[in-house]
Amino acid sequence: MKKLFLLIALISITFAAKAQAYVGGTLGIAVEHASADGESATNSAFTVAPEVGYYFNKTWALGASVGVKYQNISDIGITTVSVLPYVRGTFARAGVFDFFGELAMGYSHESAEGYGVGGFVAGIRPGFAAHFNDTFSLIGRTTLFSYSHYDGVNGVGFAINSNLELGVQFTF
């Protein structure tokens, strides 16, 4: 009973603070070029990431995205599914544009040819929101820095400025 009362109190406080929920998603593309021992290769990855979130005020938001990424490396299709909760802080406003930074941490699972591996991923993602009206916004972001560590894999991965995402957001 106490937990139910606490939940109702938190929801009431949130609505009293004029917080707003949002739903949307992004489409992303990443292009990587690697070379080693005189050999080089370029590969592209495509991502679809629906997301939901909640603005607590004009500066802070809390949300989560579920991304599905597909890439083809040496004729092997790799599918990655990730769940990334994030905290978004808006640090500048200019006209209809809000500029924000997100700190995202979550779980990711990669699979290829019947084998899969999962693990921890985190990233710092700067971006912008162009607010066309009170309910519709265009969202753009990139991953400035990311870290990944997969279970059973020796080593960790780092990436700098590894993708570009564009999408929409509906606030209600």
N, C-alpha and C positions, 0 to 999 in steps of 0.2 A: 504494500500500500504506500509506503514511504517513497519507493522508487517511482511509482505512478504519479504521485503528487509532485515530486522533483521534476519529472519529465514535463508535466503540464506547466509548472512554474517556469521552466527554461523556455518552452515554446512561447508562453505568454510574454516573457521579457523580450524575446527575439522579435516578435511581432510588434510590441510596443516601441522598439527601437527603430521601426520602419525598415527592417531588413528586407531584402528582396531575393527571391530564388531565381535561378536562371538555368536554362537548358540549351544545349547547342552541340556543336561538334566541329571538327576540323578535318581537312584532307591535307596530307603531307607528302613531301618528296625529299629524299636524301640521295645525294650522288657522292660516291666514294671512289677515289683513285688511289691504288696502292702499287708500289713497285718494290721488287726485291730480286737480287741476283740477276739483274738485267731483264727480268720479266715484269710486265705491268698489266694491270687490269682495271677496268672501270665497271662499277656496278651501281644500279639504282634500286631504291627501296620506296615503296608506296604505302602510305598509312591512312587508315580511317579511324578517327577517335571521337566517339560521342562523349559528351561530358555533362555533368550537372554540378551546381554549386549554389552558394548562398552569400550574398553581400551583407556583411554585418553593418557596414557604414560605407562612406565614399572611398575609404582607404583600404579596408581589409575584406577579403573574401576567402572562403574555404570551399574547395570543390574536389572532384575526382573525375578522371577520364579512364575509359576502357579502350585501349588501342589495339588494332589488329594491323600488323605490318607484314608485307610480303616482299621478298627479294630473291633474286636468282643469281647464285654465285657458281660459276663453272657448271652450268646446266643442272644445278641442284636447287630446288625451290625450298626456301626457308620461310616458315611462318612464325611470327612472334606475337603473342598475346600478352598484354601488360595491363595491370591495374595500378594507376598512379594517383593517389590522393595528393593534393597540393594546397599550399597556402599562397594566396596572391596578395601582394601589396602594391597599391598604386602610388607612384612616386612623383608624377608630374601630369599636368593637364594643360592642353593648348586647344582652345576652341572645342570641337567635338571629339578630340582625341584624348584618350587616357593612356599613359604609358605605365606599364606594370612590370613587376618581376615575380616569378613563381619559384618556390622551392618545392619540388616534387620528390617523393620517395615511395617506392612500392615494390611490387613483385612482377616479374616477367618470366615467360616460358617460351623457349624456342624449340621448334621441332622441324626435322627434315628426314625424309625417307624412313619414317617409322621410329626414329630415335628422338628423344627430347631431353632438355635440361632446363632447370628453372633456377631463379635466384633473385637477389636484391639489386634494384636499380635506383639511382637518384640523379637529379639534375637541377640545374639552375636555368630557368627559361624566361628571358625577357620578351616583351611583346607589346602590342597596342590594341586598343579597342576604339573603333570609330563608331560613336553613338549617333545613328541617324534619327532616332526618336527615343521615347522613353522605354520602348520594348524591343527594338531591333538594333543590333550592333554587328559590325564586321570585326572579326578577331584575326590577328596575325601574330605569330610568335616563332621563335627559333630556340633551339637548345644550345645555349652558350657553352655549357660545360656539363658533361655527364660521366657517371661512374657506374660500373656494373660488376657484379661478382656472382658467377653461376656455381651452383653446387656441383662438386665433382670435377671441376675444371681448374687446372693449375693456372693461376694468374688472374688478373683483373683487367678490365677494359676502361679506357678513358677516351673521350672524344671532345673536341672543341668545335663549336659551330657546325653541328652535324646534320641539321635538317631545317626545313622551312614548312610551316603549317599555316593555312588560311582556312577560315571558317566563319560561321555565324553564331550568334547568341541571342536568345529570346528571353527577356527578363519579365517576370510577372510578380 
